[in-house]
């Protein structure tokens, strides 16, 4: 069969993970919620809108590198199997598949429906391609990846920036353990730049990112029977120069209590209190190389777009 689907998630995995994350985050000081819960159907639609906004450069910059370098990436990697973490719609993946080098595509995502939908389009457009979809959480289940062929793991979009340094170290080590020596990692990293460019990318004039940020409250309301009022919170995006990351937050506009029925939890928000919803770290080449080396990779290729806004690196497992 040209399509194989493996589901490694228990039936209640997403709901149980959401409950655990929300309980931990809302009882922490300061409060936080993880960014992965932005992405229900509405959140995914909003993010697609964000990628087309004039202020949001990362998607365009990364795509421009792939347009220019896909053939080189495929050749240098020597891979026959392309593994993509957080595959989603697999739009940028097509630039790599167009090289004709890869005979197998292994998309990894928590949404089986999204994987099947993307696979249907790819199988129609690439007659010689086999798709082995893996329904899994890439932070927990990298040991479940199929081992056939020589692998190139692609982790694109700057998503690694959503992990703080300690989380990145654990994640990169797990990536190394999933690969054989000589296999490769293609990693997308947004680069440190002027805050006048960075902040508007996360706080656009049209307010799309603000709506996207507040969508996490809609998710918690719906899934956990909470009574968050998204209109009682304001979107905030700030540049932390010391940590070199953007933080997205939600600021309470009034003194309020929120009840989360399925957690039997009541949470107080003071007027002006801020809850972190995303960290988006920005990188420098030397820092990327150092983190990769600590995890057992050797950075062998480094590409940027013409404006030096985004970095794409190819590293080999030692």
Secondary structure as UniProt FT lines:
FT   STRAND          3..7
FT   TURN            11..12
FT   HELIX           13..26
FT   HELIX           35..38
FT   HELIX           41..51
FT   TURN            54..55
FT   HELIX           58..77
FT   STRAND          81..85
FT   TURN            88..89
FT   TURN            91..92
FT   HELIX           93..97
FT   TURN            98..99
FT   STRAND          104..109
FT   HELIX           112..125
FT   TURN            127..128
FT   STRAND          130..135
FT   TURN            138..140
FT   HELIX           142..144
FT   STRAND          151..155
FT   TURN            157..158
FT   HELIX           159..162
FT   HELIX           165..178
FT   TURN            181..182
FT   STRAND          184..191
FT   HELIX           195..201
FT   TURN            205..206
FT   HELIX           208..224
FT   HELIX           230..232
FT   STRAND          233..240
FT   TURN            241..244
FT   STRAND          245..252
FT   STRAND          256..260
FT   HELIX           261..263
FT   STRAND          265..269
FT   TURN            271..272
FT   STRAND          274..281
FT   HELIX           285..295
FT   STRAND          297..304
FT   TURN            306..307
FT   STRAND          310..317
//
